[in-house]
Amino acid sequence: MQIYFAGSMRGGDADTGLYKKIIAHLRKYGEVLTEHVAHGAEIDSVNTDDWIYERDMSWLRLADVVVADVSVPSIGVGYEIAKAEDMQKRILCLYRPKRGQRLSAMISGNGSFPVMRYRTVGEALNNIDEYFKTR
């Protein structure tokens, strides 16, 4: 199985440690095409935006499933989810609520895919296991 992991890179560098743990866990289920997300935006600083877009869209087309952390608002992650939905990919969104911040209604109101809430890394990993057990 090929997995596309999406997480905020340009606005979510504080979450790279979390992303590393999620990506390591996802490897139990298949190849993670987007392991670079765990390294933050700096890893892509040598590439042009056009190149990044083409690479990521290629990976998205290859993916069997998309797992997206939507805890940090990100236009890019939202775009990837929308494209994945258009491509009829399986999608799982993970969301860590934060005080004073609400999840976009375009994600939480979309009944086409689950949005699983978590507070700890362990809960996020358990949500991933639950998702893959039922699909």
C-alpha positions as a Markdown table, in Angstrom:
| # | Residue | x | y | z |
|---|---|---|---|---|
| 1 | Met | 0.0 | 0.0 | 0.0 |
| 2 | Gln | 1.2 | 3.5 | -0.8 |
| 3 | Ile | 0.4 | 6.2 | 1.7 |
| 4 | Tyr | 0.5 | 10.0 | 1.2 |
| 5 | Phe | 0.9 | 11.8 | 4.5 |
| 6 | Ala | 0.0 | 15.5 | 4.6 |
| 7 | Gly | 0.9 | 17.9 | 7.3 |
| 8 | Ser | 1.6 | 21.6 | 7.4 |
| 9 | Met | 5.2 | 22.3 | 6.4 |
| 10 | Arg | 5.4 | 26.1 | 6.0 |
| 11 | Gly | 3.2 | 26.8 | 9.0 |
| 12 | Gly | 3.7 | 23.7 | 11.1 |
| 13 | Asp | 7.4 | 23.2 | 11.6 |
| 14 | Ala | 6.7 | 22.9 | 15.4 |
| 15 | Asp | 5.0 | 19.6 | 14.6 |
| 16 | Thr | 7.8 | 17.9 | 12.7 |
| 17 | Gly | 8.6 | 15.7 | 15.8 |
| 18 | Leu | 4.9 | 14.5 | 15.8 |
| 19 | Tyr | 5.0 | 14.0 | 12.1 |
| 20 | Lys | 8.1 | 11.8 | 12.4 |
| 21 | Lys | 6.2 | 9.5 | 14.8 |
| 22 | Ile | 3.1 | 9.4 | 12.7 |
| 23 | Ile | 5.1 | 8.6 | 9.6 |
| 24 | Ala | 7.1 | 5.9 | 11.4 |
| 25 | His | 3.8 | 4.3 | 12.5 |
| 26 | Leu | 2.3 | 4.5 | 9.0 |
| 27 | Arg | 5.2 | 2.4 | 7.7 |
| 28 | Lys | 3.5 | -0.6 | 9.4 |
| 29 | Tyr | 0.8 | -0.3 | 6.7 |
| 30 | Gly | 2.8 | 0.5 | 3.7 |
| 31 | Glu | 5.3 | 2.8 | 1.9 |
| 32 | Val | 5.0 | 6.5 | 3.0 |
| 33 | Leu | 5.6 | 8.5 | -0.1 |
| 34 | Thr | 5.9 | 11.8 | 1.7 |
| 35 | Glu | 8.5 | 11.1 | 4.4 |
| 36 | His | 10.0 | 14.5 | 3.8 |
| 37 | Val | 7.1 | 16.2 | 5.7 |
| 38 | Ala | 8.8 | 15.1 | 8.9 |
| 39 | His | 11.8 | 17.3 | 8.1 |
| 40 | Gly | 9.9 | 20.6 | 7.8 |
| 41 | Ala | 9.9 | 23.2 | 5.0 |
| 42 | Glu | 13.7 | 23.6 | 5.0 |
| 43 | Ile | 14.1 | 20.3 | 3.2 |
| 44 | Asp | 12.3 | 21.7 | 0.1 |
| 45 | Ser | 14.0 | 25.0 | 0.2 |
| 46 | Val | 16.3 | 24.0 | -2.7 |
| 47 | Asn | 13.4 | 23.1 | -5.0 |
| 48 | Thr | 11.1 | 25.4 | -6.9 |
| 49 | Asp | 7.4 | 25.6 | -6.1 |
| 50 | Asp | 6.6 | 24.2 | -9.6 |
| 51 | Trp | 8.9 | 21.2 | -8.9 |
| 52 | Ile | 7.3 | 20.6 | -5.5 |
| 53 | Tyr | 3.8 | 20.8 | -6.9 |
| 54 | Glu | 4.6 | 18.3 | -9.7 |
| 55 | Arg | 6.3 | 15.9 | -7.3 |
| 56 | Asp | 3.5 | 16.0 | -4.8 |
| 57 | Met | 0.7 | 15.6 | -7.3 |
| 58 | Ser | 2.6 | 12.6 | -8.8 |
| 59 | Trp | 2.8 | 11.0 | -5.3 |
| 60 | Leu | -0.9 | 11.8 | -4.7 |
| 61 | Arg | -1.9 | 10.0 | -7.9 |
| 62 | Leu | 0.2 | 7.0 | -6.8 |
| 63 | Ala | -1.2 | 6.9 | -3.3 |
| 64 | Asp | -3.9 | 4.4 | -2.2 |
| 65 | Val | -4.7 | 6.4 | 0.9 |
| 66 | Val | -4.1 | 9.9 | 2.3 |
| 67 | Val | -3.6 | 10.5 | 6.0 |
| 68 | Ala | -3.6 | 14.2 | 6.8 |
| 69 | Asp | -2.9 | 16.0 | 10.0 |
| 70 | Val | -5.2 | 19.0 | 9.9 |
| 71 | Ser | -4.4 | 20.4 | 13.3 |
| 72 | Val | -2.4 | 23.3 | 11.9 |
| 73 | Pro | -4.4 | 25.4 | 9.3 |
| 74 | Ser | -2.7 | 24.9 | 5.9 |
| 75 | Ile | -3.9 | 25.9 | 2.5 |
| 76 | Gly | -1.6 | 23.2 | 1.0 |
| 77 | Val | -3.0 | 20.4 | 3.1 |
| 78 | Gly | -6.6 | 21.5 | 2.3 |
| 79 | Tyr | -5.7 | 21.5 | -1.4 |
| 80 | Glu | -4.2 | 18.0 | -1.1 |
| 81 | Ile | -7.3 | 16.7 | 0.6 |
| 82 | Ala | -9.6 | 18.2 | -2.0 |
| 83 | Lys | -7.5 | 16.8 | -4.9 |
| 84 | Ala | -7.4 | 13.4 | -3.1 |
| 85 | Glu | -11.2 | 13.5 | -2.8 |
| 86 | Asp | -11.5 | 14.3 | -6.5 |
| 87 | Met | -9.3 | 11.3 | -7.2 |
| 88 | Gln | -11.6 | 9.2 | -5.1 |
| 89 | Lys | -8.7 | 8.3 | -2.7 |
| 90 | Arg | -9.4 | 7.0 | 0.8 |
| 91 | Ile | -8.7 | 9.8 | 3.3 |
| 92 | Leu | -8.2 | 10.0 | 7.1 |
| 93 | Cys | -7.9 | 13.3 | 8.8 |
| 94 | Leu | -6.3 | 13.6 | 12.2 |
| 95 | Tyr | -7.1 | 16.7 | 14.3 |
| 96 | Arg | -5.6 | 17.9 | 17.6 |
| 97 | Pro | -7.9 | 20.6 | 19.0 |
| 98 | Lys | -6.3 | 23.7 | 20.3 |
| 99 | Arg | -7.9 | 26.4 | 22.5 |
| 100 | Gly | -9.2 | 29.3 | 20.4 |
| 101 | Gln | -8.8 | 27.5 | 17.1 |
| 102 | Arg | -11.5 | 25.7 | 15.2 |
| 103 | Leu | -11.2 | 23.2 | 12.4 |
| 104 | Ser | -12.4 | 24.4 | 9.0 |
| 105 | Ala | -16.0 | 23.5 | 8.3 |
| 106 | Met | -14.8 | 22.3 | 4.8 |
| 107 | Ile | -13.1 | 19.5 | 6.6 |
| 108 | Ser | -15.3 | 18.9 | 9.7 |
| 109 | Gly | -18.5 | 19.2 | 7.6 |
| 110 | Asn | -17.4 | 16.8 | 4.9 |
| 111 | Gly | -19.0 | 13.4 | 5.5 |
| 112 | Ser | -16.8 | 11.7 | 2.8 |
| 113 | Phe | -14.0 | 10.9 | 5.2 |
| 114 | Pro | -13.4 | 10.5 | 8.9 |
| 115 | Val | -11.9 | 13.2 | 11.1 |
| 116 | Met | -10.4 | 11.6 | 14.2 |
| 117 | Arg | -9.5 | 13.8 | 17.1 |
| 118 | Tyr | -6.5 | 13.2 | 19.3 |
| 119 | Arg | -4.7 | 14.9 | 22.2 |
| 120 | Thr | -1.6 | 12.8 | 22.5 |
| 121 | Val | 0.7 | 11.0 | 20.0 |
| 122 | Gly | -0.5 | 7.7 | 21.3 |
| 123 | Glu | -4.1 | 8.7 | 20.6 |
| 124 | Ala | -3.2 | 9.7 | 17.0 |
| 125 | Leu | -1.4 | 6.3 | 16.5 |
| 126 | Asn | -4.4 | 4.4 | 17.9 |
| 127 | Asn | -6.7 | 6.4 | 15.5 |
| 128 | Ile | -4.5 | 5.3 | 12.6 |
| 129 | Asp | -4.7 | 1.7 | 13.7 |
| 130 | Glu | -8.5 | 1.9 | 14.1 |
| 131 | Tyr | -8.8 | 3.4 | 10.6 |
| 132 | Phe | -6.7 | 0.7 | 8.9 |
| 133 | Lys | -8.4 | -2.1 | 10.8 |
| 134 | Thr | -11.8 | -1.1 | 9.4 |
| 135 | Arg | -10.7 | -0.4 | 5.8 |
